Amino acid sequence: MTTTADNLTADKIVSYRERGFVHIPGIITEEEAAHFYEAALAFSKQPRENVYGGSIFTQLVNVWQESDTLRTLTRHRNIAAVATKLAGVPLRLWHDQILIKQPHNNAATEFHQDQPYWPHANSTNPISAWVALCDVPVEKGCMTFLPGSQKRTELPAQNLGDDKSLFGIAPDFVWNERITVPLKAGDCTFHHGRCAHMATPNFTDDPRVAHIVIFMDADTTYTGAHHIVTDPLGL
């Protein structure tokens, strides 16, 4: 069954707001996930300069600007509606991205918060939809979260390639509960921009493909800081 804003339970909303993340089964259908999986892989094979992520993952940003097919996923009404209901405030799109962990990449995405990387002010409720376009069990690179870590809004940016970075900045997080969330194709996790998370390496023979849609508060303003999304705009 597809989860929509209309059938989203109060428990899911409370869980998101208290823990900083929530698992939403079936944000899109399995058929949609399979369609977008193939589209994402095809898109990733096109030659381009703006590929990020290094050995940890392949990161393709603002795919909605280049792919008509993937634009329909980024602008999927159900994703936006559920995100808005979870956040409880008006939202705007910040950017989208495809994250691909290649087979046997042997590299984890270490614990980090997203928002410290962003050139944002006046954004207290940023929310990311991490949509699995294939099954993502633990061995394929699913995510693990630190519940409640979204309350730590003062932390500077962390190095997602260094397993000691976040814990050096916030040593108390070493003792934090950790919750791992495997996903089926079409499932989604929504997480707050300050909820610390990591993803295991992909130990399988197939690529792990996720499509992420990142929303910010409608009142967010630009700080002028460096970011790959805003730098080319000449702001």
Sequence and secondary structure as in RCSB ss.txt:
>XXXX:A:sequence
MTTTADNLTADKIVSYRERGFVHIPGIITEEEAAHFYEAALAFSKQPRENVYGGSIFTQLVNVWQESDTLRTLTR
HRNIAAVATKLAGVPLRLWHDQILIKQPHNNAATEFHQDQPYWPHANSTNPISAWVALCDVPVEKGCMTFLPGSQ
KRTELPAQNLGDDKSLFGIAPDFVWNERITVPLKAGDCTFHHGRCAHMATPNFTDDPRVAHIVIFMDADTTYTGA
HHIVTDPLGL
>XXXX:A:secstr
    TTT  HHHHHHHHHHSEEEETTSS HHHHHHHHHHHHHHHTS  S EE TTT EEEE GGGT HHHHHHHT
 HHHHHHHHHHH S EEEEEEEEEEE TT    EEEE SGGGS EES S  EEEEEESS B GGGT EEE TTGG
G TT     TT TTHHHHH GGGGGS  EEE B TT EEEEETTS EEE    SSS EEEEEEEEEETT EE   
  TTTGGGT 
